[in-house]
Amino acid sequence: MAHVLAVDQYWWDWANLLVRWLHVVAAIAWIGASFYFIALDNHLRPPEDERDAGKGVGGEAWEVHGGGFYHVLKYRVAPQTLPSPLHWFRWASYTTWLSGFALFVVVYYVHASTFLVDPSVADLEGWEAILISIGGLALAWLVYDGLCRVLAGKEWLLAAAVSAFVVLSTWAAGELFSGRAAYIQVGAMLGTIMAANVFFVIIPAHWELIPAKQAGREPDPAAGLRGKQRSVHNNYFTLPVVFAMLSNHFPFTYGHAHAWLILVALMAIGAWTRHYFNLRHVGRNAWWIPVTAALATIALAVAIRPDTSSSRAAPGGVVSFARVHAIVRARCAPCHSLRPTQPGFSSAPLGIRLDTREEIEARAGQIKARSVDSHAMPLGNATGMTQAERDTLARWLASR
């Protein structure tokens, strides 16, 4: 790993920028397609023309977009003759996963000691954390796919089993990785399940239909039904995965003492919200779903709000700025400086510098939110900030 790290951090930042850009664009395309096709399926109505029904059409929908009308037909299994060209929807999913894994490597694996490992959580070497992380991605698919096969035809029991596995995985990630990395790890595990669904189940199911038509025999609809099941599963995973991937912007979640429970709650709210839209597409306006989702979000926000009274009541005398400056210089400035010394940074994250008194005073609120009210910073506690130092910062902040 040392020769990899020898590459100037500036070029790793460029890799981060380009791979992240690709990942976001591909994810937009994939999630957009998932939302569209599930909505389309739910909008289908029996064909009005009996001739279409006789040709094997199972549903139709009229749509208007982009200045024109579209008449969409879906066959129960396959048309009598295969059309050409036949457009497939697969590369967005493959590109999303490949670029996501590349981003995981560039950000978390190359600088594992900074981003992936938190010694206060688990005493892991960087290479150990990387192997566990990769193993978790593979394990997620194997367990999920196994559950789908064992519990085939028992959708509610399958949903409960998969949910339990996600909860267990979220707890385990929180026991192994830094708070920020744990959230990304869970999102990556779900994203791996989604991409593997496309690669191992959905696209092969489509391929099974083609040889049958080419051989002049009626395809087995079971393959298409398996693909449809996994496609619906992917649809419910989308909002939980999107939050997990955006979570590094919200340290009050991953930096909380109960971070894994917060992630479980937010992912459940996301899936619940997705269910509302799926029902709406079939004509059911289950208004109580967004209402309960909003109430759950408010309840969560109230439950995890910082306890400011504890920091203001921290015992001890008056803290001099010289003492505060020494803590910030040792624990924060290795990253948040005009010239960072912490591996993985070529410039101060978010442009936040804490070199001078003026800069520290101006960012006092952020220091409180990220290093006193939560343990989100230092990232992975890479610089080893102690609780006593956090308490010292709390007393200084309370006296300002």
C-alpha positions as CSV (number, residue, x, y, z in Angstrom):
1,M,0.0,0.0,0.0
2,A,2.9,2.3,0.6
3,H,3.8,2.6,-3.1
4,V,0.2,3.4,-3.8
5,L,0.1,6.2,-1.3
6,A,3.3,7.6,-2.8
7,V,1.1,9.0,-5.6
8,D,0.7,12.7,-4.8
9,Q,-2.6,13.4,-3.0
10,Y,-3.5,16.0,-5.6
11,W,-3.9,13.1,-8.2
12,W,-6.0,11.1,-5.7
13,D,-8.3,14.1,-5.4
14,W,-8.7,14.2,-9.2
15,A,-9.5,10.5,-9.1
16,N,-12.1,11.2,-6.4
17,L,-13.6,14.0,-8.5
18,L,-13.9,12.0,-11.7
19,V,-15.0,8.7,-10.3
20,R,-17.6,10.4,-8.0
21,W,-18.9,12.3,-11.0
22,L,-19.3,9.2,-13.0
23,H,-20.9,7.3,-10.0
24,V,-23.5,10.0,-9.4
25,V,-24.4,10.3,-13.1
26,A,-24.7,6.5,-13.5
27,A,-26.7,6.2,-10.3
28,I,-29.2,8.9,-11.5
29,A,-29.7,6.9,-14.7
30,W,-30.1,3.6,-12.9
31,I,-32.4,4.9,-10.1
32,G,-34.4,6.9,-12.7
33,A,-34.9,3.8,-14.8
34,S,-36.0,1.8,-11.7
35,F,-38.5,4.4,-10.7
36,Y,-39.9,4.7,-14.2
37,F,-40.3,1.0,-15.0
38,I,-41.9,0.2,-11.6
39,A,-44.3,3.2,-12.1
40,L,-45.0,2.0,-15.7
41,D,-45.8,-1.6,-14.5
42,N,-48.2,-0.2,-11.9
43,H,-49.9,2.1,-14.5
44,L,-50.6,-0.8,-16.9
45,R,-54.2,-1.6,-17.6
46,P,-55.6,-4.6,-19.6
47,P,-55.4,-3.9,-23.4
48,E,-58.5,-2.4,-24.9
49,D,-57.9,-4.0,-28.3
50,E,-58.7,-7.7,-28.1
51,R,-56.2,-8.2,-31.0
52,D,-53.4,-7.1,-28.7
53,A,-54.6,-9.5,-26.0
54,G,-54.5,-12.3,-28.6
55,K,-50.9,-11.4,-29.4
56,G,-49.9,-11.9,-25.7
57,V,-50.1,-8.3,-24.5
58,G,-50.8,-8.3,-20.8
59,G,-51.1,-4.5,-20.2
60,E,-50.9,-1.1,-21.9
61,A,-50.4,2.5,-20.8
62,W,-50.6,5.9,-22.5
63,E,-48.1,8.5,-21.5
64,V,-47.3,12.0,-22.6
65,H,-43.8,13.5,-22.3
66,G,-41.4,15.7,-24.3
67,G,-44.1,17.1,-26.6
68,G,-45.6,13.8,-27.7
69,F,-47.7,10.7,-26.8
70,Y,-46.4,7.2,-26.1
71,H,-48.4,4.0,-26.3
72,V,-46.6,1.3,-24.3
73,L,-47.5,-2.4,-24.5
74,K,-46.2,-5.0,-22.1
75,Y,-46.3,-8.7,-23.1
76,R,-47.3,-11.3,-20.5
77,V,-44.1,-13.2,-21.5
78,A,-42.8,-12.3,-24.9
79,P,-44.0,-11.2,-28.4
80,Q,-44.6,-13.8,-31.1
81,T,-41.4,-12.7,-32.9
82,L,-38.4,-11.0,-31.4
83,P,-38.1,-7.3,-32.4
84,S,-34.8,-5.7,-33.6
85,P,-33.3,-3.7,-32.3
86,L,-34.1,-4.7,-28.7
87,H,-33.0,-2.1,-26.1
88,W,-31.6,-3.4,-22.8
89,F,-31.3,-1.5,-19.5
90,R,-28.3,-2.8,-17.7
91,W,-25.2,-0.7,-18.2
92,A,-26.3,2.0,-15.8
93,S,-26.4,-0.5,-13.0
94,Y,-23.1,-2.1,-13.8
95,T,-21.5,1.4,-14.2
96,T,-22.9,2.5,-10.9
97,W,-21.5,-0.4,-9.0
98,L,-18.1,-0.4,-10.7
99,S,-17.7,3.4,-10.2
100,G,-19.0,3.1,-6.6
101,F,-16.4,0.4,-5.8
102,A,-13.7,2.4,-7.4
103,L,-14.7,5.4,-5.3
104,F,-14.7,3.2,-2.2
105,V,-11.1,2.3,-3.1
106,V,-10.0,5.8,-3.8
107,V,-11.4,7.3,-0.7
108,Y,-11.7,4.6,2.0
109,Y,-9.2,1.8,1.0
110,V,-6.2,3.9,-0.1
111,H,-6.4,5.9,3.1
112,A,-7.9,3.3,5.4
113,S,-6.2,4.5,8.5
114,T,-7.9,7.9,8.0
115,F,-11.3,7.1,6.7
116,L,-12.1,3.4,7.3
117,V,-10.6,2.7,10.7
118,D,-11.4,4.2,14.1
119,P,-9.2,2.8,16.8
120,S,-11.8,3.7,19.5
121,V,-14.3,1.5,17.7
122,A,-12.2,-1.5,16.7
123,D,-8.4,-2.2,16.9
124,L,-8.0,-3.0,13.2
125,E,-5.1,-2.6,10.8
126,G,-6.0,-0.9,7.5
127,W,-5.6,-4.1,5.5
128,E,-7.8,-6.0,8.0
129,A,-10.6,-3.4,7.7
130,I,-10.3,-3.5,3.9
131,L,-10.7,-7.3,3.8
132,I,-13.6,-7.2,6.2
133,S,-15.3,-4.5,4.1
134,I,-14.9,-6.5,0.8
135,G,-16.0,-9.7,2.6
136,G,-19.1,-7.8,3.8
137,L,-20.0,-6.9,0.2
138,A,-19.9,-10.5,-0.9
139,L,-21.7,-11.7,2.2
140,A,-24.5,-9.3,1.6
141,W,-25.3,-10.8,-1.8
142,L,-24.9,-14.4,-0.6
143,V,-27.2,-14.0,2.3
144,Y,-29.8,-12.0,0.5
145,D,-29.8,-14.4,-2.6
146,G,-30.0,-17.4,-0.3
147,L,-33.0,-15.9,1.6
148,C,-34.8,-15.2,-1.7
149,R,-34.3,-18.8,-2.8
150,V,-35.3,-20.4,0.5
151,L,-38.3,-18.2,1.1
152,A,-39.5,-18.1,-2.5
153,G,-43.2,-17.3,-2.7
154,K,-43.3,-16.0,0.9
155,E,-42.8,-12.3,0.3
156,W,-43.8,-11.0,3.7
157,L,-41.5,-13.5,5.5
158,L,-38.7,-12.7,3.0
159,A,-39.2,-9.0,3.6
160,A,-38.9,-9.6,7.4
161,A,-35.8,-11.8,7.0
162,V,-34.0,-9.3,4.7
163,S,-34.8,-6.4,7.0
164,A,-33.4,-8.3,9.9
165,F,-30.2,-9.0,8.0
166,V,-29.9,-5.3,7.1
167,V,-30.3,-4.3,10.8
168,L,-27.7,-6.9,11.9
169,S,-25.3,-5.7,9.1
170,T,-25.8,-2.1,10.2
171,W,-25.0,-2.9,13.8
172,A,-21.9,-5.0,12.8
173,A,-20.6,-2.2,10.6
174,G,-20.9,0.2,13.5
175,E,-18.8,-2.2,15.6
176,L,-16.0,-2.5,13.0
177,F,-15.6,0.8,11.1
178,S,-15.5,4.5,11.8
179,G,-19.0,6.1,11.9
180,R,-18.8,7.6,8.5
181,A,-17.4,4.5,6.9
182,A,-20.0,2.3,8.6
183,Y,-22.8,4.1,6.9
184,I,-21.0,3.9,3.5
185,Q,-20.3,0.2,4.0
186,V,-24.0,-0.5,4.6
187,G,-25.0,1.5,1.6
188,A,-22.3,-0.4,-0.5
189,M,-23.7,-3.7,0.7
190,L,-27.2,-2.8,-0.4
191,G,-25.8,-1.4,-3.7
192,T,-24.0,-4.7,-4.2
193,I,-27.2,-6.6,-3.8
194,M,-28.9,-4.3,-6.3
195,A,-26.2,-4.6,-8.9
196,A,-26.0,-8.4,-8.4
197,N,-29.7,-8.7,-8.8
198,V,-29.4,-7.2,-12.2
199,F,-26.3,-9.2,-13.2
200,F,-27.2,-12.6,-11.8
201,V,-31.0,-12.6,-11.9
202,I,-32.8,-9.9,-13.9
203,I,-30.6,-9.9,-17.1
204,P,-30.2,-13.7,-17.2
205,A,-34.0,-14.0,-16.9
206,H,-34.3,-11.9,-20.0
207,W,-31.8,-14.0,-21.8
208,E,-33.8,-17.1,-21.0
209,L,-36.7,-15.8,-22.9
210,I,-34.7,-15.2,-26.1
211,P,-33.4,-18.7,-26.9
212,A,-36.9,-20.0,-26.3
213,K,-38.4,-17.7,-28.9
214,Q,-35.6,-18.4,-31.3
215,A,-36.3,-22.1,-31.0
216,G,-40.0,-21.5,-31.6
217,R,-41.2,-22.6,-28.2
218,E,-43.1,-20.7,-25.6
219,P,-40.8,-19.3,-22.9
220,D,-41.2,-20.3,-19.2
221,P,-42.7,-17.2,-17.4
222,A,-41.0,-18.2,-14.2
223,A,-37.7,-16.6,-15.2
224,G,-39.5,-13.3,-15.9
225,L,-41.3,-13.5,-12.6
226,R,-38.0,-13.9,-10.7
227,G,-36.6,-10.9,-12.5
228,K,-39.6,-8.9,-11.7
229,Q,-39.3,-9.8,-8.0
230,R,-35.7,-8.7,-7.8
231,S,-36.5,-5.5,-9.7
232,V,-39.2,-4.6,-7.1
233,H,-36.7,-5.3,-4.3
234,N,-34.2,-3.0,-6.0
235,N,-36.8,-0.3,-6.1
236,Y,-37.3,-0.4,-2.3
237,F,-33.6,-0.4,-1.7
238,T,-33.0,2.9,-3.7
239,L,-33.9,5.5,-1.1
240,P,-32.0,3.8,1.8
241,V,-28.9,3.5,-0.4
242,V,-29.2,7.1,-1.5
243,F,-29.2,8.3,2.1
244,A,-26.3,6.1,3.1
245,M,-24.3,7.5,0.2
246,L,-25.1,11.1,1.1
247,S,-24.7,10.5,4.9
248,N,-21.1,11.9,5.0
249,H,-22.6,15.4,4.8
250,F,-24.5,14.8,8.1
251,P,-22.1,14.1,10.9
252,F,-24.9,14.5,13.5
253,T,-26.1,11.1,12.3
254,Y,-23.0,9.0,11.9
255,G,-21.2,10.8,14.8
256,H,-24.0,10.0,17.3
257,A,-23.5,7.4,20.0
258,H,-26.4,5.4,18.5
259,A,-25.4,5.9,14.9
260,W,-26.4,2.5,13.7
261,L,-29.9,2.8,15.1
262,I,-30.2,6.2,13.4
263,L,-29.2,4.6,10.1
264,V,-31.7,1.8,10.5
265,A,-34.5,4.3,11.3
266,L,-33.7,6.6,8.3
267,M,-33.5,3.6,5.9
268,A,-36.8,2.3,7.1
269,I,-38.4,5.7,6.6
270,G,-36.9,5.8,3.1
271,A,-38.3,2.4,2.2
272,W,-41.7,3.3,3.7
273,T,-41.8,6.5,1.6
274,R,-41.0,4.5,-1.5
275,H,-43.9,2.2,-0.7
276,Y,-46.2,5.2,-0.8
277,F,-45.3,6.1,-4.3
278,N,-45.5,2.5,-5.5
279,L,-49.1,2.3,-4.1
280,R,-49.9,5.7,-5.6
281,H,-48.9,4.4,-9.0
282,V,-51.6,1.7,-8.8
283,G,-54.3,4.3,-7.8
284,R,-54.1,4.0,-4.0
285,N,-53.4,7.2,-2.2
286,A,-52.3,5.9,1.2
287,W,-51.9,9.4,2.7
288,W,-51.1,8.0,6.1
289,I,-47.8,6.7,4.9
290,P,-46.1,10.1,4.2
291,V,-47.7,11.4,7.4
292,T,-46.3,8.6,9.5
293,A,-42.9,8.9,7.7
294,A,-42.9,12.7,8.5
295,L,-43.8,12.0,12.2
296,A,-41.1,9.4,12.5
297,T,-38.6,11.8,11.1
298,I,-39.6,14.5,13.5
299,A,-39.5,12.0,16.4
300,L,-36.0,10.9,15.4
301,A,-34.8,14.5,15.1
302,V,-36.1,15.2,18.6
303,A,-34.7,12.0,20.1
304,I,-31.1,12.5,18.8
305,R,-30.8,16.3,19.3
306,P,-27.6,17.3,21.2
307,D,-27.8,17.7,24.9
308,T,-26.3,21.1,25.2
309,S,-26.8,21.2,29.0
310,S,-24.2,18.5,29.5
311,S,-21.5,20.4,27.7
312,R,-22.2,23.7,29.5
313,A,-22.1,21.9,32.8
314,A,-18.8,20.3,32.2
315,P,-16.7,20.7,35.4
316,G,-13.4,22.6,35.5
317,G,-12.1,26.1,35.6
318,V,-11.8,28.7,32.9
319,V,-10.0,27.5,29.8
320,S,-7.5,29.7,28.1
321,F,-7.4,30.1,24.4
322,A,-3.8,28.9,24.4
323,R,-5.0,25.5,25.7
324,V,-7.8,25.4,23.1
325,H,-5.4,26.3,20.3
326,A,-3.0,23.5,21.4
327,I,-5.8,21.0,21.2
328,V,-7.0,22.2,17.8
329,R,-3.5,22.4,16.4
330,A,-2.8,18.8,17.5
331,R,-6.2,17.2,16.7
332,C,-7.9,19.3,14.0
333,A,-5.3,21.2,12.1
334,P,-3.6,18.1,10.6
335,C,-6.6,18.1,8.2
336,H,-8.1,21.6,8.6
337,S,-5.0,23.7,7.7
338,L,-3.7,25.7,4.8
339,R,-1.1,22.9,4.4
340,P,-2.6,19.6,5.8
341,T,-0.3,16.9,7.1
342,Q,-2.8,14.1,7.5
343,P,-2.6,11.5,4.8
344,G,-5.6,11.7,2.4
345,F,-5.8,15.5,2.3
346,S,-4.2,17.9,-0.1
347,S,-6.3,20.8,1.0
348,A,-8.6,21.6,4.0
349,P,-11.9,19.7,3.8
350,L,-14.7,22.0,2.8
351,G,-12.2,24.8,2.8
352,I,-12.4,25.0,6.6
353,R,-9.0,26.1,8.1
354,L,-8.3,26.2,11.8
355,D,-4.8,27.7,11.9
356,T,-5.5,31.1,13.5
357,R,-7.5,32.3,16.5
358,E,-9.8,34.2,14.1
359,E,-10.5,31.0,12.1
360,I,-11.1,29.0,15.2
361,E,-13.5,31.6,16.7
362,A,-15.4,31.8,13.4
363,R,-15.9,28.0,13.4
364,A,-16.7,27.6,17.1
365,G,-20.3,26.4,16.3
366,Q,-19.0,23.7,13.9
367,I,-16.4,22.6,16.4
368,K,-19.1,22.2,19.0
369,A,-21.4,20.3,16.7
370,R,-18.8,17.9,15.4
371,S,-16.3,17.4,18.3
372,V,-18.3,18.1,21.4
373,D,-22.0,17.3,20.7
374,S,-20.9,14.3,18.7
375,H,-17.6,12.4,17.9
376,A,-17.9,12.9,14.2
377,M,-14.5,14.8,14.2
378,P,-11.7,14.2,14.1
379,L,-12.6,11.8,11.2
380,G,-12.2,8.3,12.5
381,N,-10.5,10.0,15.5
382,A,-7.3,9.6,13.5
383,T,-5.5,12.2,15.5
384,G,-6.6,10.7,18.9
385,M,-8.7,13.4,20.5
386,T,-9.5,12.3,24.1
387,Q,-12.7,12.8,26.0
388,A,-10.8,15.1,28.4
389,E,-9.9,17.3,25.4
390,R,-13.5,17.4,24.2
391,D,-14.6,18.4,27.7
392,T,-12.0,21.2,27.6
393,L,-13.4,22.5,24.3
394,A,-16.9,22.3,25.8
395,R,-15.9,24.5,28.7
396,W,-14.3,27.0,26.4
397,L,-17.3,27.1,24.1
398,A,-19.7,27.5,27.1
399,S,-17.7,30.4,28.4
400,R,-17.6,32.4,25.2
